[in-house]
Amino acid sequence: MPPRERAGRSKATKEPAVYGLAGWCVRGWLGFFGRPVRVLGSDRLPESAAIIHVCHDTSFPDALVFTAASPRRLTFFLARRHLSGVQSLLASSLGMVCYDSEASRWHAALRTCTRVLASGGIVAEFQDAEPLEANADHGAPLTLARQAWSSAFPDTSPAVLPAHRFRPPGRDLEILIHFGEALSKDDLSAGDAGLVAQDPRGENVFALDPPILNRMLRDCEQALRDQLQEEWAKGPARKQQVDGFRLSPGAARTLCEMNRAEPELLLELRQLLEAEREARRQWSLAQLRAQRGRRELSAIRRALTWIETALGLPVALYGAVNHAVAGALLAGFNRLRRGKPAQAGTWGLRALMVVACYTGQIVLVNHLMGRAAAGYYAVALPLSGAYLWRYWWLLRRRTRILLFGARAATLQAVAEKNRKRSLERLRAILDGGVKPPPVRPRQQKASGAS
C-alpha cells in the first residue's frame, strides 16, 4: 500500500492498541493476498469531527479497505444484519460499531457515535444506512450518524464528505478510494438520495467519460443484434433483417445509471467487449493468412510439410544442442542482429566464431570418447547445423502458415467465449439494473426499532 499522508488527530481520539494491531493485520492481508489501495483526496479529511458517507451499499470488505487505507481513524457504523458472526467479531476489534433494531443496542450505538463526534473523530456510514427519524426542518430522514451529530453539535450543520470505492475487475489493478469535497447545506437538505454514488457535482468520480460510454452502448447494441441474427439463422429462413433494431431507451438509461452507481461493472463489460473485438480481429487475420497459405501450397506440399515438421524435430533439436555454445557467443557479441544486411566482415567474424566452437567441441569429444567418435562428430556437426537452418526456414515459411488454420479456430473459440460472457454480464445488468436509493420513511421514531 502506498504511503499515506498523516492527518492530525485529536488526543481524545487516540487509537487503542487493538485497533492499531487489527489495522496492521488488515493492511498486511491486503498487501499479500489482496490488491494495492490508493487514496485520492485524503487532504480533504478535516482534523475535526466529520461524517464520511460511503456511496455504496453496505459491504464488510469495503469497510475493511476504507479502515486500512484512511489516513485518519474511521469509526464505521454497520447494521448487524449485513454481517456474519466472524465479521461481527472482527468489526469490533477494528473499532466498528454494529447496531440493530433492538432498542438497547441502538441507543448504545447512538451514544458511541455521539461520543466519537464530540471528541473530534470521524464516523462513516454506507448509503443504505437505515433512517431513524425525519428532520423537522427539511423533512429529510436522519441516519444514526446524523442523529449523533445533532446531539453532539445541535447548532452546527453536519460536515458530510462523500466517499467512493472503485474496484477494477483485474486483480493486478489498484483499488481506488476517493474522498470528495464536503457537501453544502443545499446538498444535505435534499436528503440522502442526492448522495447516492455522486460527488457534489452530481457525477461519480470514476464514471466512464461520455464518448467512451456512447461507444460501449454501440458495442452492446451490436452484440445484441449479432445474437439475434444468429438465433434467426438457426430457424426457418426469414427475410427480416436486424439492421433496424436499436438498443431500447430503457436499456440505455439503465447502463447510464450503472455508470453513475457502479462504473466498475461497466468497465468489466467494456473489457469483455474489447477482448471479443480483438479476438475476432486476430481470427480474421489468421483466416486470411491460412487461406493464402492454402493457395500457395498444394495438398502434397502441405502433407510433406507436416511430415517433415514431425520427423525433423529430433534432428533439429540435436543441431540446436550442438550449436548452443556458438549461438550464445554470437548473441553475446551482438552478432545475431537481424533487419540489416550484414557486411562481409560481419559474416567472416561469424564464421570464425562458429569454426572455433566446432574445433573446441571436436577436441572435447576426442578427449572424452576417442578418435573414432570425434571423426563421426566432425561430420555430423556441420550437417546438423545446416539442417537446423533448414528447419528454422521450414517453421517460418511453411509450418507457420499451416498453423494459422488451427490458430483461427482457437481465436474463434476465444471470441465466442468472451461474447458469451459479455452477453451474460449485459443481461445481468439490464435485468438487475441499479438499486434505487433506499426509501426513507417520513416519520419513524428512534424507539420504534428503526
C-alpha positions as a printed Julia matrix, in Angstrom:
450×3 Matrix{Float64}:
   0.0     0.0     0.0
   1.48    3.37   -0.96
   2.45    5.85    1.77
  -0.38    7.99    3.03
  -0.21   11.45    4.43
  -0.82   11.78    8.13
  -3.69   13.99    9.18
  -3.78   15.49   12.62
  -5.54   13.52   15.32
  -7.16   14.78   18.45
  -5.81   13.49   21.75
  -9.33   12.46   22.65
  -9.49   10.17   19.64
  -6.2     8.36   20.26
  -6.33    4.94   18.69
  -6.41    1.96   21.07
  -3.69   -0.66   20.75
  -6.11   -3.33   19.5
  -7.2    -1.02   16.68
  -3.62   -0.44   15.59
  -2.85   -4.18   15.68
  -6.0    -5.09   13.77
  -5.37   -2.34   11.21
  -1.81   -3.59   10.71
  -3.13   -7.12   10.11
  -5.71   -5.87    7.59
  -3.09   -3.84    5.71
  -0.8    -6.87    5.63
  -3.6    -9.08    4.35
  -4.43   -6.58    1.61
  -0.77   -6.28    0.69
  -0.04  -10.01    0.43
  -3.35  -11.51   -0.65
  -5.37   -8.58   -1.97
  -4.65   -5.57   -4.13
  -2.82   -2.31   -3.57
  -5.06    0.52   -2.41
  -4.57    4.15   -3.39
  -6.36    7.04   -1.64
  -7.37   10.13   -3.6
  -8.37   13.36   -1.89
  -7.15   12.36    1.57
  -6.26   16.02    2.21
  -9.99   16.78    2.28
 -10.43   14.89    5.55
 -10.77   17.53    8.26
  -8.87   17.41   11.52
 -12.13   17.93   13.37
 -15.31   15.87   13.52
 -16.92   14.74   10.25
 -19.2    12.14    8.71
 -17.99   10.0     5.79
 -20.86    8.92    3.55
 -19.67    5.87    1.57
 -21.69    6.0    -1.63
 -22.13    2.21   -1.92
 -24.31   -0.38   -0.25
 -23.03   -1.92    2.97
 -20.06   -4.22    2.37
 -17.78   -5.5     5.11
 -14.79   -5.9     2.7
 -15.26   -2.26    1.68
 -15.3    -1.25    5.35
 -12.0    -3.09    5.83
 -10.45   -1.34    2.82
 -11.58    2.09    3.98
 -10.4     1.45    7.54
  -6.96    0.27    6.44
  -6.43    2.96    3.79
  -7.75    6.05    5.54
  -5.09    8.4     6.96
  -7.41    9.09    9.91
  -9.23    6.58   12.03
 -12.74    5.86   10.78
 -15.42    4.52   13.1
 -17.81    2.58   10.88
 -21.42    2.03   11.9
 -22.82   -1.14   10.34
 -26.2    -2.8    10.59
 -25.69   -6.19   12.2
 -27.91   -7.86    9.62
 -25.24   -7.23    6.98
 -22.54   -9.11    8.93
 -21.85  -12.72    9.75
 -20.71  -13.89   13.17
 -16.99  -13.84   12.34
 -17.33  -10.45   10.66
 -19.02   -9.04   13.76
 -16.09  -10.14   15.93
 -13.53   -8.69   13.53
 -15.56   -5.48   13.23
 -15.46   -5.0    17.0
 -11.66   -5.36   17.07
 -11.37   -2.69   14.36
 -13.5    -0.23   16.3
 -16.58   -0.67   14.11
 -19.93   -0.37   15.83
 -22.71   -2.83   14.97
 -26.32   -1.92   15.67
 -29.69   -3.5    15.04
 -33.36   -2.83   15.71
 -33.12   -3.81   19.36
 -33.63   -0.6    21.36
 -30.78   -1.01   23.86
 -28.18   -1.78   21.16
 -29.4     1.08   19.02
 -29.13    3.57   21.89
 -25.66    2.21   22.75
 -24.55    2.74   19.15
 -26.0     6.26   19.19
 -24.11    7.12   22.38
 -20.89    5.74   20.9
 -21.35    7.73   17.69
 -22.08   10.91   19.65
 -19.0    10.41   21.83
 -16.75    9.88   18.77
 -18.01   13.04   17.07
 -17.84   15.11   20.24
 -14.19   14.1    20.67
 -13.33   15.24   17.13
 -13.39   11.83   15.47
 -14.74   10.73   12.09
 -17.65    8.33   11.71
 -18.53    6.51    8.49
 -21.77    5.06    7.18
 -22.87    3.41    3.95
 -25.55    4.78    1.66
 -28.11    2.15    2.71
 -27.85    3.07    6.39
 -31.27    2.75    7.96
 -33.04    6.07    8.71
 -34.01    6.71   12.28
 -36.31    9.67   12.2
 -37.22   12.65    9.99
 -35.71   16.11   10.16
 -38.35   18.55   11.26
 -36.87   21.41    9.25
 -36.45   19.82    5.84
 -38.26   16.53    6.17
 -35.04   14.66    5.28
 -34.54   11.38    7.15
 -31.8    11.18    9.76
 -29.44    8.23    9.96
 -27.61    7.23   13.11
 -24.62    9.41   12.22
 -26.8    12.47   11.52
 -28.73   11.91   14.73
 -25.47   11.7    16.68
 -24.23   14.92   15.06
 -27.45   16.67   16.1
 -26.8    15.52   19.66
 -23.1    16.46   19.7
 -23.39   19.76   17.77
 -27.04   20.86   17.86
 -26.38   24.29   16.35
 -23.92   23.23   13.61
 -24.61   21.83   10.17
 -23.01   18.37    9.79
 -19.77   18.08    7.86
 -20.51   15.25    5.4
 -17.93   14.06    2.87
 -18.94   11.6     0.14
 -16.53    8.71   -0.45
 -16.34    6.32   -3.38
 -14.64    3.0    -3.88
 -13.58    1.78   -7.33
 -12.58   -1.87   -7.66
 -11.4    -2.66  -11.21
 -12.01   -6.21  -12.47
  -8.3    -7.02  -12.96
  -6.6    -8.34   -9.82
  -3.36   -6.58  -10.69
  -5.05   -3.16  -10.67
  -5.3    -0.81   -7.71
  -8.41   -0.28   -5.64
  -9.1     3.45   -5.63
 -10.72    5.33   -2.78
 -11.81    8.92   -3.34
 -12.86   11.4    -0.65
 -14.92   14.23   -2.11
 -15.49   17.8    -1.07
 -17.7    18.45    1.94
 -21.34   18.82    0.93
 -23.11   22.14    1.23
 -26.29   22.79    3.19
 -28.35   22.61   -0.01
 -26.99   19.14   -0.76
 -27.75   18.0     2.75
 -31.28   19.4     2.68
 -32.03   17.3    -0.4
 -31.78   14.14    1.68
 -29.63   11.05    1.28
 -30.97   10.37   -2.19
 -28.79   13.16   -3.51
 -25.69   11.41   -2.17
 -26.1     8.06   -3.8
 -22.91    7.36   -5.72
 -22.44   11.04   -6.52
 -19.95   13.74   -5.73
 -21.0    17.38   -5.18
 -21.06   17.91   -8.95
 -23.63   15.13   -9.33
 -21.44   12.53  -11.05
 -19.48    9.52   -9.9
 -15.81   10.43   -9.82
 -14.94    7.11  -11.51
 -17.67    7.17  -14.16
 -16.75    6.49  -17.77
 -16.42    9.55  -19.97
 -19.42   10.2   -22.27
 -17.54    9.33  -25.53
 -16.38    6.01  -24.06
 -19.84    5.31  -22.67
 -21.5     6.05  -26.03
 -19.08    3.73  -27.81
 -19.8     1.0   -25.29
 -23.55    1.45  -25.83
 -23.0     0.96  -29.57
 -20.94   -2.16  -28.87
 -23.7    -3.56  -26.66
 -26.25   -2.81  -29.34
 -24.15   -4.6   -31.96
 -23.61   -7.62  -29.69
 -27.35   -7.99  -29.1
 -28.01   -7.55  -32.83
 -25.48  -10.25  -33.73
 -27.01  -12.62  -31.22
 -30.48  -12.05  -32.66
 -29.17  -12.63  -36.19
 -27.61  -15.96  -35.17
 -30.79  -17.09  -33.45
 -32.81  -16.32  -36.57
 -30.28  -18.09  -38.77
 -30.82  -21.33  -36.84
 -34.55  -21.34  -37.54
 -36.56  -21.29  -40.77
 -35.46  -18.85  -43.44
 -36.65  -15.31  -42.71
 -36.49  -12.2   -44.8
 -36.47   -9.83  -41.86
 -33.15   -8.09  -41.15
 -31.79   -6.91  -37.82
 -30.32   -3.66  -39.13
 -33.25   -1.64  -37.82
 -33.01   -2.89  -34.26
 -31.66   -0.43  -31.73
 -30.89   -0.5   -28.03
 -34.05    0.41  -26.17
 -34.15    3.72  -24.27
 -34.77    1.79  -21.04
 -31.68   -0.34  -21.52
 -29.56    2.71  -22.37
 -30.91    4.51  -19.31
 -30.08    1.5   -17.11
 -26.49    1.42  -18.4
 -26.13    5.17  -17.83
 -27.42    4.78  -14.27
 -24.99    1.92  -13.72
 -22.2     4.2   -14.93
 -23.09    6.64  -12.16
 -23.58    3.99   -9.47
 -21.13    1.11  -10.15
 -18.82    2.02  -13.06
 -16.56   -0.96  -12.32
 -19.3    -3.25  -13.66
 -19.36   -1.31  -16.92
 -15.57   -1.39  -17.06
 -15.65   -5.18  -16.84
 -18.3    -5.31  -19.56
 -16.27   -2.96  -21.75
 -13.14   -5.08  -21.31
 -15.07   -8.2   -22.36
 -16.37   -6.41  -25.46
 -12.89   -5.16  -26.31
 -11.43   -8.64  -25.81
 -14.08  -10.11  -28.12
 -13.39   -7.48  -30.77
  -9.63   -8.08  -30.62
 -10.08  -11.86  -30.77
 -12.31  -11.51  -33.85
  -9.78   -9.23  -35.49
  -6.99  -11.71  -34.88
  -9.29  -14.51  -36.07
  -9.99  -12.74  -39.36
  -6.28  -12.08  -39.86
  -5.4   -15.72  -39.15
  -8.09  -16.88  -41.58
  -6.7   -14.67  -44.35
  -3.19  -15.97  -43.76
  -4.41  -19.57  -43.7
  -6.3   -19.08  -46.97
  -3.23  -17.54  -48.54
  -1.1   -20.46  -47.4
  -3.56  -22.97  -48.82
  -3.42  -21.2   -52.16
   0.38  -21.13  -52.19
   0.88  -24.73  -51.03
  -0.69  -27.69  -52.74
  -2.14  -30.59  -50.79
   1.03  -32.64  -51.38
   3.28  -29.85  -50.13
   1.11  -29.35  -47.06
   1.31  -33.07  -46.28
   5.08  -33.11  -46.78
   5.44  -30.04  -44.57
   3.58  -31.72  -41.7
   5.64  -34.91  -42.11
   8.97  -33.08  -42.15
   7.95  -30.9   -39.21
   7.27  -34.0   -37.13
  10.15  -36.22  -38.29
  12.77  -33.48  -38.48
  12.21  -32.23  -34.94
  14.74  -34.66  -33.3
  17.42  -33.74  -35.86
  16.74  -30.03  -35.32
  16.96  -30.46  -31.54
  20.28  -32.3   -31.97
  21.57  -29.42  -34.07
  20.34  -26.86  -31.52
  22.23  -28.63  -28.73
  25.39  -28.79  -30.85
  25.21  -25.08  -31.67
  24.14  -23.8   -28.25
  27.64  -22.57  -27.39
  28.12  -20.92  -30.79
  24.71  -19.26  -30.57
  25.45  -17.96  -27.06
  28.75  -16.45  -28.23
  27.17  -14.83  -31.27
  24.41  -13.39  -29.12
  26.9   -12.21  -26.5
  28.95  -10.34  -29.1
  25.76   -8.94  -30.67
  26.29  -10.77  -33.95
  22.77  -12.15  -34.32
  21.09   -8.86  -35.14
  18.52   -9.07  -37.89
  16.88   -6.43  -40.04
  20.11   -5.03  -41.52
  22.16   -6.64  -44.32
  25.38   -7.97  -42.81
  28.66   -6.92  -44.37
  31.46   -9.26  -45.42
  33.42   -8.54  -42.25
  30.43   -9.46  -40.06
  29.95  -12.75  -41.91
  33.65  -13.5   -41.63
  33.6   -12.91  -37.87
  30.53  -15.13  -37.52
  32.22  -17.93  -39.48
  35.38  -17.61  -37.43
  33.45  -17.9   -34.15
  31.49  -20.94  -35.38
  34.65  -22.71  -36.62
  36.36  -22.02  -33.3
  33.4   -23.57  -31.46
  33.42  -26.56  -33.81
  37.12  -27.1   -33.14
  36.74  -26.92  -29.4
  33.75  -29.3   -29.37
  35.55  -31.86  -31.59
  38.64  -31.73  -29.36
  36.43  -32.27  -26.31
  34.68  -35.3   -27.88
  38.09  -36.73  -28.91
  39.29  -36.39  -25.34
  36.21  -37.98  -23.8
  35.13  -40.62  -26.36
  38.11  -41.28  -28.6
  39.25  -40.54  -32.1
  36.57  -42.55  -33.95
  33.7   -40.77  -32.19
  35.37  -37.44  -32.86
  35.56  -38.26  -36.57
  31.84  -39.07  -36.79
  31.05  -35.98  -34.71
  33.13  -33.78  -37.01
  30.92  -34.85  -39.95
  27.6   -34.67  -38.08
  28.29  -31.25  -36.58
  28.09  -29.1   -39.76
  25.33  -31.27  -41.19
  23.18  -30.79  -38.11
  23.85  -27.06  -38.31
  22.76  -26.93  -41.94
  19.55  -28.83  -41.18
  18.87  -26.59  -38.18
  18.95  -23.65  -40.6
  16.63  -25.55  -42.95
  14.21  -26.44  -40.13
  14.06  -22.83  -38.98
  13.17  -21.8   -42.52
  10.51  -24.55  -42.62
   8.89  -23.35  -39.42
   8.8   -19.72  -40.53
   7.75  -20.17  -44.15
   5.67  -23.36  -44.23
   4.62  -24.73  -40.84
   3.67  -21.3   -39.51
   1.28  -20.79  -42.42
  -0.35  -24.16  -41.82
  -0.72  -23.4   -38.12
  -2.78  -20.31  -38.9
  -5.79  -22.55  -39.5
  -5.56  -24.05  -36.01
  -4.92  -20.59  -34.55
  -8.01  -19.26  -36.31
 -10.14  -21.97  -34.69
  -8.67  -21.18  -31.26
  -9.27  -17.45  -31.67
 -12.83  -18.1   -32.78
 -13.43  -20.11  -29.6
 -11.92  -17.29  -27.5
 -14.11  -14.71  -29.24
 -17.24  -16.79  -28.67
 -16.34  -17.29  -25.03
 -15.81  -13.55  -24.49
 -19.02  -12.81  -26.32
 -20.98  -15.25  -24.16
 -19.53  -13.72  -21.0
 -20.23  -10.18  -22.18
 -23.84  -11.03  -23.03
 -24.32  -12.7   -19.66
 -22.91   -9.63  -17.93
 -25.06   -7.32  -20.04
 -28.21   -9.33  -19.27
 -27.38   -9.31  -15.56
 -27.02   -5.52  -15.63
 -30.19   -4.97  -17.66
 -32.25   -7.45  -15.62
 -30.97   -6.33  -12.22
 -30.44   -2.68  -13.07
 -29.28   -0.27  -10.39
 -30.71   -0.43   -6.92
 -32.75    2.71   -6.35
 -31.94    4.85   -3.32
 -33.49    3.35   -0.2
 -36.91    4.77    0.51
 -36.82    6.96    3.59
 -39.96    6.9     5.73
 -41.3    10.31    6.55
 -41.77    9.61   10.25
 -40.07    6.91   12.31
 -39.32    7.23   15.99
 -35.98    6.19   17.41
 -37.63    3.93   19.93
 -39.62    2.27   17.21
 -36.94   -0.33   16.4
 -35.61    1.68   13.43
